[in-house]
Amino acid sequence: MKHRLALLILIALSSQTIWGAENKPNIVMLFIDDWAWNGTPVSMDDSMPNSRMPVLQMPNVERLAREGMKFRNAYASPQCSPSRVCLQTGQSSPRNGFTVYLNSRGQEYYNERQNPEFPVVDCVSDMTIDPDAVTIPEALKPLGYVSAHIGKWHMRGNPGDEGYVLHDGDTNNNPGNTLTARLEKGEPTPRRLPKDMQDPKLMFSVTEKALGFIDQQVKAGNPFYLQISHYAMHAGRECLNETREKYVQHPLVQAWYKANNKTPETVNRKQDPAIWLGMGEDLDGRIGAVLDRIDELGIADNTYVVLVADNGYRHDFLPGLTQPHHARKWWVWQGGIRVPMIVKGPDIKGGSVFQGNVVNYDFLPTFVDWAGGDPDALKEIDGVSLAPFMAGKEPSESFLNRNLYFHYPHYRSSMPHSAIVSGPWKVLHFYDRPDIPLLFDLSTDDGEVHNIADRYPQQHQRLHDAMMGYFDEVGARLPKLNPNYVPAVYEADPDYELRQQWGAFTGSRPLEEDEK
């Protein structure tokens, strides 16, 4: 705790105007759950038709892209909770130790109780944010900011202990699954949307609470940080009935019903593509409500709005929707860690595009920079400020080729594996197959189809050594081969085939049906 206090004092002293609110910009973070890189109607790469979802109507997200900067190569963590910790602390998952939410309690390093006969003994994870870590509100408070966190927290602990003056407590996914929550009232979980659906995924009430906070801080003359962590687009599809009806009639949705022998009346809401699309459009309306309030209050010229997802995903429920990336959430393939990101605000040129690699742990130093503090005063972090680049500065070669680290030392539907991204190069390491080196050139192979480690062994070795050296430096937990491995047990696991399909490979992998 003493370490954290000293850092906060240093951040404050590094600011030119410590307590004054004059000209300090407001910061609004719109943090979206489970949203693929190609899950918006905005093309994340104008040369790639499958980098967007044209079926989904989100005019406010499109407005953000017109008025701000989109980031082609934005990265997050492969699961929501680790991503949230990276955002709050400016630290990578290997450094902060929070690498998964589900965890085997009571162990310090290896997760030996779960999957005891699998090929690898995976690791446990930290359970909360490290008490010594400086979080966003703690870094901004000495600079005069008031901070609120509305919606999904999912990091355990009390947001108030991290500096948030307004928050919803230690929330997880459950509050946002409002239909499942009816079980607590003794009602059955409905297979279809009820007619009285008014607040899907709590997006309307979350937004109203956030708008109230904005009103209060503007009236008080306080610069503010507001994080709206939406429960959408997480599984447990919910939307307004009238929005669903709009998408039920779409030809691609009708084609899905026909291909799956369903009708709008018989389809389960958990599989209904019309509800997922409706959820996206309803969410866009709530994003628009925030943008409109910022305009109405006359603070648009002094407010940054950040729109980003917590992890990658794979939206493969419509005919003809091809995947630009491999795999999905829980994997450090591109499909699990690439996310949409758009930022609007002072000095950001409308309609601009940033091509360099950025990552979720860049947000803390960026926000400190915007607030007038010194991001270099933040110690033991991995992120860097993106503020100069958003203002038009050309990135240096050292920035463009810096190392980004991704670490998922756990079994889920996936298996323990890690990755390093450096400029266009990416190395993956699967702990069950340390004998298979994996190297990809993302500048020509966004889908990670061609493993070129055998062609560039020195490049692979350089990045692999850099990754392992970094893991050692920050004390990352690393899995180990299991001496008690029983192949028959592993092969009987329901996720065995997927792990074979999405695990390490040599040469070129076969494309899946939704990638062709």
Secondary structure as a PSIPRED ss2 file (coil, helix, strand):
# PSIPRED VFORMAT (PSIPRED V4.0)

   1 M C   1.000  0.000  0.000
   2 K H   0.000  1.000  0.000
   3 H H   0.000  1.000  0.000
   4 R H   0.000  1.000  0.000
   5 L H   0.000  1.000  0.000
   6 A H   0.000  1.000  0.000
   7 L H   0.000  1.000  0.000
   8 L H   0.000  1.000  0.000
   9 I H   0.000  1.000  0.000
  10 L H   0.000  1.000  0.000
  11 I H   0.000  1.000  0.000
  12 A H   0.000  1.000  0.000
  13 L H   0.000  1.000  0.000
  14 S C   1.000  0.000  0.000
  15 S C   1.000  0.000  0.000
  16 Q C   1.000  0.000  0.000
  17 T C   1.000  0.000  0.000
  18 I C   1.000  0.000  0.000
  19 W C   1.000  0.000  0.000
  20 G C   1.000  0.000  0.000
  21 A C   1.000  0.000  0.000
  22 E C   1.000  0.000  0.000
  23 N C   1.000  0.000  0.000
  24 K C   1.000  0.000  0.000
  25 P C   1.000  0.000  0.000
  26 N E   0.000  0.000  1.000
  27 I E   0.000  0.000  1.000
  28 V E   0.000  0.000  1.000
  29 M E   0.000  0.000  1.000
  30 L E   0.000  0.000  1.000
  31 F E   0.000  0.000  1.000
  32 I E   0.000  0.000  1.000
  33 D C   1.000  0.000  0.000
  34 D C   1.000  0.000  0.000
  35 W C   1.000  0.000  0.000
  36 A C   1.000  0.000  0.000
  37 W C   1.000  0.000  0.000
  38 N C   1.000  0.000  0.000
  39 G C   1.000  0.000  0.000
  40 T C   1.000  0.000  0.000
  41 P C   1.000  0.000  0.000
  42 V C   1.000  0.000  0.000
  43 S C   1.000  0.000  0.000
  44 M C   1.000  0.000  0.000
  45 D C   1.000  0.000  0.000
  46 D C   1.000  0.000  0.000
  47 S C   1.000  0.000  0.000
  48 M C   1.000  0.000  0.000
  49 P H   0.000  1.000  0.000
  50 N H   0.000  1.000  0.000
  51 S H   0.000  1.000  0.000
  52 R C   1.000  0.000  0.000
  53 M C   1.000  0.000  0.000
  54 P C   1.000  0.000  0.000
  55 V C   1.000  0.000  0.000
  56 L C   1.000  0.000  0.000
  57 Q C   1.000  0.000  0.000
  58 M C   1.000  0.000  0.000
  59 P H   0.000  1.000  0.000
  60 N H   0.000  1.000  0.000
  61 V H   0.000  1.000  0.000
  62 E H   0.000  1.000  0.000
  63 R H   0.000  1.000  0.000
  64 L H   0.000  1.000  0.000
  65 A H   0.000  1.000  0.000
  66 R H   0.000  1.000  0.000
  67 E H   0.000  1.000  0.000
  68 G C   1.000  0.000  0.000
  69 M E   0.000  0.000  1.000
  70 K E   0.000  0.000  1.000
  71 F E   0.000  0.000  1.000
  72 R E   0.000  0.000  1.000
  73 N E   0.000  0.000  1.000
  74 A E   0.000  0.000  1.000
  75 Y E   0.000  0.000  1.000
  76 A C   1.000  0.000  0.000
  77 S C   1.000  0.000  0.000
  78 P C   1.000  0.000  0.000
  79 Q C   1.000  0.000  0.000
  80 C H   0.000  1.000  0.000
  81 S H   0.000  1.000  0.000
  82 P H   0.000  1.000  0.000
  83 S H   0.000  1.000  0.000
  84 R H   0.000  1.000  0.000
  85 V H   0.000  1.000  0.000
  86 C H   0.000  1.000  0.000
  87 L H   0.000  1.000  0.000
  88 Q H   0.000  1.000  0.000
  89 T H   0.000  1.000  0.000
  90 G C   1.000  0.000  0.000
  91 Q C   1.000  0.000  0.000
  92 S C   1.000  0.000  0.000
  93 S H   0.000  1.000  0.000
  94 P H   0.000  1.000  0.000
  95 R H   0.000  1.000  0.000
  96 N H   0.000  1.000  0.000
  97 G C   1.000  0.000  0.000
  98 F C   1.000  0.000  0.000
  99 T C   1.000  0.000  0.000
 100 V C   1.000  0.000  0.000
 101 Y C   1.000  0.000  0.000
 102 L C   1.000  0.000  0.000
 103 N C   1.000  0.000  0.000
 104 S C   1.000  0.000  0.000
 105 R C   1.000  0.000  0.000
 106 G C   1.000  0.000  0.000
 107 Q C   1.000  0.000  0.000
 108 E C   1.000  0.000  0.000
 109 Y C   1.000  0.000  0.000
 110 Y E   0.000  0.000  1.000
 111 N C   1.000  0.000  0.000
 112 E C   1.000  0.000  0.000
 113 R C   1.000  0.000  0.000
 114 Q C   1.000  0.000  0.000
 115 N C   1.000  0.000  0.000
 116 P C   1.000  0.000  0.000
 117 E C   1.000  0.000  0.000
 118 F C   1.000  0.000  0.000
 119 P C   1.000  0.000  0.000
 120 V E   0.000  0.000  1.000
 121 V E   0.000  0.000  1.000
 122 D C   1.000  0.000  0.000
 123 C E   0.000  0.000  1.000
 124 V C   1.000  0.000  0.000
 125 S C   1.000  0.000  0.000
 126 D C   1.000  0.000  0.000
 127 M C   1.000  0.000  0.000
 128 T C   1.000  0.000  0.000
 129 I C   1.000  0.000  0.000
 130 D C   1.000  0.000  0.000
 131 P C   1.000  0.000  0.000
 132 D C   1.000  0.000  0.000
 133 A C   1.000  0.000  0.000
 134 V C   1.000  0.000  0.000
 135 T C   1.000  0.000  0.000
 136 I H   0.000  1.000  0.000
 137 P H   0.000  1.000  0.000
 138 E H   0.000  1.000  0.000
 139 A H   0.000  1.000  0.000
 140 L H   0.000  1.000  0.000
 141 K H   0.000  1.000  0.000
 142 P H   0.000  1.000  0.000
 143 L H   0.000  1.000  0.000
 144 G C   1.000  0.000  0.000
 145 Y C   1.000  0.000  0.000
 146 V E   0.000  0.000  1.000
 147 S E   0.000  0.000  1.000
 148 A E   0.000  0.000  1.000
 149 H E   0.000  0.000  1.000
 150 I E   0.000  0.000  1.000
 151 G E   0.000  0.000  1.000
 152 K C   1.000  0.000  0.000
 153 W C   1.000  0.000  0.000
 154 H C   1.000  0.000  0.000
 155 M C   1.000  0.000  0.000
 156 R C   1.000  0.000  0.000
 157 G C   1.000  0.000  0.000
 158 N C   1.000  0.000  0.000
 159 P H   0.000  1.000  0.000
 160 G H   0.000  1.000  0.000
 161 D H   0.000  1.000  0.000
 162 E H   0.000  1.000  0.000
 163 G C   1.000  0.000  0.000
 164 Y C   1.000  0.000  0.000
 165 V C   1.000  0.000  0.000
 166 L E   0.000  0.000  1.000
 167 H E   0.000  0.000  1.000
 168 D C   1.000  0.000  0.000
 169 G C   1.000  0.000  0.000
 170 D C   1.000  0.000  0.000
 171 T C   1.000  0.000  0.000
 172 N C   1.000  0.000  0.000
 173 N C   1.000  0.000  0.000
 174 N H   0.000  1.000  0.000
 175 P H   0.000  1.000  0.000
 176 G H   0.000  1.000  0.000
 177 N C   1.000  0.000  0.000
 178 T C   1.000  0.000  0.000
 179 L C   1.000  0.000  0.000
 180 T H   0.000  1.000  0.000
 181 A H   0.000  1.000  0.000
 182 R H   0.000  1.000  0.000
 183 L H   0.000  1.000  0.000
 184 E H   0.000  1.000  0.000
 185 K H   0.000  1.000  0.000
 186 G C   1.000  0.000  0.000
 187 E C   1.000  0.000  0.000
 188 P C   1.000  0.000  0.000
 189 T C   1.000  0.000  0.000
 190 P C   1.000  0.000  0.000
 191 R C   1.000  0.000  0.000
 192 R C   1.000  0.000  0.000
 193 L C   1.000  0.000  0.000
 194 P C   1.000  0.000  0.000
 195 K C   1.000  0.000  0.000
 196 D C   1.000  0.000  0.000
 197 M C   1.000  0.000  0.000
 198 Q C   1.000  0.000  0.000
 199 D C   1.000  0.000  0.000
 200 P H   0.000  1.000  0.000
 201 K H   0.000  1.000  0.000
 202 L H   0.000  1.000  0.000
 203 M H   0.000  1.000  0.000
 204 F H   0.000  1.000  0.000
 205 S H   0.000  1.000  0.000
 206 V H   0.000  1.000  0.000
 207 T H   0.000  1.000  0.000
 208 E H   0.000  1.000  0.000
 209 K H   0.000  1.000  0.000
 210 A H   0.000  1.000  0.000
 211 L H   0.000  1.000  0.000
 212 G H   0.000  1.000  0.000
 213 F H   0.000  1.000  0.000
 214 I H   0.000  1.000  0.000
 215 D H   0.000  1.000  0.000
 216 Q H   0.000  1.000  0.000
 217 Q H   0.000  1.000  0.000
 218 V H   0.000  1.000  0.000
 219 K H   0.000  1.000  0.000
 220 A H   0.000  1.000  0.000
 221 G C   1.000  0.000  0.000
 222 N C   1.000  0.000  0.000
 223 P C   1.000  0.000  0.000
 224 F E   0.000  0.000  1.000
 225 Y E   0.000  0.000  1.000
 226 L E   0.000  0.000  1.000
 227 Q E   0.000  0.000  1.000
 228 I E   0.000  0.000  1.000
 229 S E   0.000  0.000  1.000
 230 H C   1.000  0.000  0.000
 231 Y C   1.000  0.000  0.000
 232 A C   1.000  0.000  0.000
 233 M C   1.000  0.000  0.000
 234 H C   1.000  0.000  0.000
 235 A C   1.000  0.000  0.000
 236 G C   1.000  0.000  0.000
 237 R C   1.000  0.000  0.000
 238 E C   1.000  0.000  0.000
 239 C C   1.000  0.000  0.000
 240 L C   1.000  0.000  0.000
 241 N H   0.000  1.000  0.000
 242 E H   0.000  1.000  0.000
 243 T H   0.000  1.000  0.000
 244 R H   0.000  1.000  0.000
 245 E H   0.000  1.000  0.000
 246 K H   0.000  1.000  0.000
 247 Y H   0.000  1.000  0.000
 248 V H   0.000  1.000  0.000
 249 Q C   1.000  0.000  0.000
 250 H C   1.000  0.000  0.000
 251 P H   0.000  1.000  0.000
 252 L H   0.000  1.000  0.000
 253 V H   0.000  1.000  0.000
 254 Q H   0.000  1.000  0.000
 255 A H   0.000  1.000  0.000
 256 W H   0.000  1.000  0.000
 257 Y H   0.000  1.000  0.000
 258 K H   0.000  1.000  0.000
 259 A H   0.000  1.000  0.000
 260 N C   1.000  0.000  0.000
 261 N C   1.000  0.000  0.000
 262 K C   1.000  0.000  0.000
 263 T C   1.000  0.000  0.000
 264 P C   1.000  0.000  0.000
 265 E C   1.000  0.000  0.000
 266 T C   1.000  0.000  0.000
 267 V C   1.000  0.000  0.000
 268 N C   1.000  0.000  0.000
 269 R C   1.000  0.000  0.000
 270 K C   1.000  0.000  0.000
 271 Q C   1.000  0.000  0.000
 272 D C   1.000  0.000  0.000
 273 P H   0.000  1.000  0.000
 274 A H   0.000  1.000  0.000
 275 I H   0.000  1.000  0.000
 276 W H   0.000  1.000  0.000
 277 L H   0.000  1.000  0.000
 278 G H   0.000  1.000  0.000
 279 M H   0.000  1.000  0.000
 280 G H   0.000  1.000  0.000
 281 E H   0.000  1.000  0.000
 282 D H   0.000  1.000  0.000
 283 L H   0.000  1.000  0.000
 284 D H   0.000  1.000  0.000
 285 G H   0.000  1.000  0.000
 286 R H   0.000  1.000  0.000
 287 I H   0.000  1.000  0.000
 288 G H   0.000  1.000  0.000
 289 A H   0.000  1.000  0.000
 290 V H   0.000  1.000  0.000
 291 L H   0.000  1.000  0.000
 292 D H   0.000  1.000  0.000
 293 R H   0.000  1.000  0.000
 294 I H   0.000  1.000  0.000
 295 D H   0.000  1.000  0.000
 296 E H   0.000  1.000  0.000
 297 L C   1.000  0.000  0.000
 298 G C   1.000  0.000  0.000
 299 I C   1.000  0.000  0.000
 300 A H   0.000  1.000  0.000
 301 D H   0.000  1.000  0.000
 302 N H   0.000  1.000  0.000
 303 T E   0.000  0.000  1.000
 304 Y E   0.000  0.000  1.000
 305 V E   0.000  0.000  1.000
 306 V E   0.000  0.000  1.000
 307 L E   0.000  0.000  1.000
 308 V E   0.000  0.000  1.000
 309 A E   0.000  0.000  1.000
 310 D C   1.000  0.000  0.000
 311 N C   1.000  0.000  0.000
 312 G C   1.000  0.000  0.000
 313 Y C   1.000  0.000  0.000
 314 R C   1.000  0.000  0.000
 315 H C   1.000  0.000  0.000
 316 D C   1.000  0.000  0.000
 317 F C   1.000  0.000  0.000
 318 L C   1.000  0.000  0.000
 319 P C   1.000  0.000  0.000
 320 G C   1.000  0.000  0.000
 321 L C   1.000  0.000  0.000
 322 T C   1.000  0.000  0.000
 323 Q C   1.000  0.000  0.000
 324 P C   1.000  0.000  0.000
 325 H C   1.000  0.000  0.000
 326 H C   1.000  0.000  0.000
 327 A C   1.000  0.000  0.000
 328 R C   1.000  0.000  0.000
 329 K C   1.000  0.000  0.000
 330 W C   1.000  0.000  0.000
 331 W C   1.000  0.000  0.000
 332 V C   1.000  0.000  0.000
 333 W C   1.000  0.000  0.000
 334 Q H   0.000  1.000  0.000
 335 G H   0.000  1.000  0.000
 336 G H   0.000  1.000  0.000
 337 I H   0.000  1.000  0.000
 338 R E   0.000  0.000  1.000
 339 V C   1.000  0.000  0.000
 340 P C   1.000  0.000  0.000
 341 M E   0.000  0.000  1.000
 342 I E   0.000  0.000  1.000
 343 V E   0.000  0.000  1.000
 344 K E   0.000  0.000  1.000
 345 G C   1.000  0.000  0.000
 346 P C   1.000  0.000  0.000
 347 D C   1.000  0.000  0.000
 348 I C   1.000  0.000  0.000
 349 K C   1.000  0.000  0.000
 350 G C   1.000  0.000  0.000
 351 G C   1.000  0.000  0.000
 352 S E   0.000  0.000  1.000
 353 V E   0.000  0.000  1.000
 354 F E   0.000  0.000  1.000
 355 Q E   0.000  0.000  1.000
 356 G E   0.000  0.000  1.000
 357 N E   0.000  0.000  1.000
 358 V E   0.000  0.000  1.000
 359 V E   0.000  0.000  1.000
 360 N H   0.000  1.000  0.000
 361 Y H   0.000  1.000  0.000
 362 D H   0.000  1.000  0.000
 363 F H   0.000  1.000  0.000
 364 L H   0.000  1.000  0.000
 365 P H   0.000  1.000  0.000
 366 T H   0.000  1.000  0.000
 367 F H   0.000  1.000  0.000
 368 V H   0.000  1.000  0.000
 369 D H   0.000  1.000  0.000
 370 W H   0.000  1.000  0.000
 371 A C   1.000  0.000  0.000
 372 G C   1.000  0.000  0.000
 373 G C   1.000  0.000  0.000
 374 D C   1.000  0.000  0.000
 375 P H   0.000  1.000  0.000
 376 D H   0.000  1.000  0.000
 377 A H   0.000  1.000  0.000
 378 L C   1.000  0.000  0.000
 379 K C   1.000  0.000  0.000
 380 E C   1.000  0.000  0.000
 381 I C   1.000  0.000  0.000
 382 D C   1.000  0.000  0.000
 383 G C   1.000  0.000  0.000
 384 V C   1.000  0.000  0.000
 385 S C   1.000  0.000  0.000
 386 L C   1.000  0.000  0.000
 387 A H   0.000  1.000  0.000
 388 P H   0.000  1.000  0.000
 389 F H   0.000  1.000  0.000
 390 M H   0.000  1.000  0.000
 391 A C   1.000  0.000  0.000
 392 G C   1.000  0.000  0.000
 393 K C   1.000  0.000  0.000
 394 E C   1.000  0.000  0.000
 395 P C   1.000  0.000  0.000
 396 S C   1.000  0.000  0.000
 397 E H   0.000  1.000  0.000
 398 S H   0.000  1.000  0.000
 399 F H   0.000  1.000  0.000
 400 L H   0.000  1.000  0.000
 401 N C   1.000  0.000  0.000
 402 R C   1.000  0.000  0.000
 403 N E   0.000  0.000  1.000
 404 L E   0.000  0.000  1.000
 405 Y E   0.000  0.000  1.000
 406 F E   0.000  0.000  1.000
 407 H E   0.000  0.000  1.000
 408 Y E   0.000  0.000  1.000
 409 P C   1.000  0.000  0.000
 410 H C   1.000  0.000  0.000
 411 Y C   1.000  0.000  0.000
 412 R C   1.000  0.000  0.000
 413 S C   1.000  0.000  0.000
 414 S C   1.000  0.000  0.000
 415 M C   1.000  0.000  0.000
 416 P C   1.000  0.000  0.000
 417 H E   0.000  0.000  1.000
 418 S E   0.000  0.000  1.000
 419 A E   0.000  0.000  1.000
 420 I E   0.000  0.000  1.000
 421 V E   0.000  0.000  1.000
 422 S E   0.000  0.000  1.000
 423 G C   1.000  0.000  0.000
 424 P C   1.000  0.000  0.000
 425 W E   0.000  0.000  1.000
 426 K E   0.000  0.000  1.000
 427 V E   0.000  0.000  1.000
 428 L E   0.000  0.000  1.000
 429 H E   0.000  0.000  1.000
 430 F E   0.000  0.000  1.000
 431 Y C   1.000  0.000  0.000
 432 D C   1.000  0.000  0.000
 433 R C   1.000  0.000  0.000
 434 P C   1.000  0.000  0.000
 435 D C   1.000  0.000  0.000
 436 I C   1.000  0.000  0.000
 437 P C   1.000  0.000  0.000
 438 L E   0.000  0.000  1.000
 439 L E   0.000  0.000  1.000
 440 F E   0.000  0.000  1.000
 441 D E   0.000  0.000  1.000
 442 L C   1.000  0.000  0.000
 443 S C   1.000  0.000  0.000
 444 T C   1.000  0.000  0.000
 445 D C   1.000  0.000  0.000
 446 D C   1.000  0.000  0.000
 447 G C   1.000  0.000  0.000
 448 E C   1.000  0.000  0.000
 449 V C   1.000  0.000  0.000
 450 H E   0.000  0.000  1.000
 451 N C   1.000  0.000  0.000
 452 I C   1.000  0.000  0.000
 453 A C   1.000  0.000  0.000
 454 D C   1.000  0.000  0.000
 455 R C   1.000  0.000  0.000
 456 Y C   1.000  0.000  0.000
 457 P H   0.000  1.000  0.000
 458 Q H   0.000  1.000  0.000
 459 Q H   0.000  1.000  0.000
 460 H H   0.000  1.000  0.000
 461 Q H   0.000  1.000  0.000
 462 R H   0.000  1.000  0.000
 463 L H   0.000  1.000  0.000
 464 H H   0.000  1.000  0.000
 465 D H   0.000  1.000  0.000
 466 A H   0.000  1.000  0.000
 467 M H   0.000  1.000  0.000
 468 M H   0.000  1.000  0.000
 469 G H   0.000  1.000  0.000
 470 Y H   0.000  1.000  0.000
 471 F H   0.000  1.000  0.000
 472 D H   0.000  1.000  0.000
 473 E H   0.000  1.000  0.000
 474 V H   0.000  1.000  0.000
 475 G C   1.000  0.000  0.000
 476 A C   1.000  0.000  0.000
 477 R C   1.000  0.000  0.000
 478 L C   1.000  0.000  0.000
 479 P C   1.000  0.000  0.000
 480 K E   0.000  0.000  1.000
 481 L E   0.000  0.000  1.000
 482 N C   1.000  0.000  0.000
 483 P C   1.000  0.000  0.000
 484 N C   1.000  0.000  0.000
 485 Y C   1.000  0.000  0.000
 486 V C   1.000  0.000  0.000
 487 P H   0.000  1.000  0.000
 488 A H   0.000  1.000  0.000
 489 V H   0.000  1.000  0.000
 490 Y H   0.000  1.000  0.000
 491 E H   0.000  1.000  0.000
 492 A C   1.000  0.000  0.000
 493 D C   1.000  0.000  0.000
 494 P C   1.000  0.000  0.000
 495 D C   1.000  0.000  0.000
 496 Y H   0.000  1.000  0.000
 497 E H   0.000  1.000  0.000
 498 L H   0.000  1.000  0.000
 499 R H   0.000  1.000  0.000
 500 Q H   0.000  1.000  0.000
 501 Q H   0.000  1.000  0.000
 502 W H   0.000  1.000  0.000
 503 G C   1.000  0.000  0.000
 504 A C   1.000  0.000  0.000
 505 F C   1.000  0.000  0.000
 506 T C   1.000  0.000  0.000
 507 G C   1.000  0.000  0.000
 508 S E   0.000  0.000  1.000
 509 R C   1.000  0.000  0.000
 510 P C   1.000  0.000  0.000
 511 L C   1.000  0.000  0.000
 512 E C   1.000  0.000  0.000
 513 E H   0.000  1.000  0.000
 514 D H   0.000  1.000  0.000
 515 E H   0.000  1.000  0.000
 516 K C   1.000  0.000  0.000
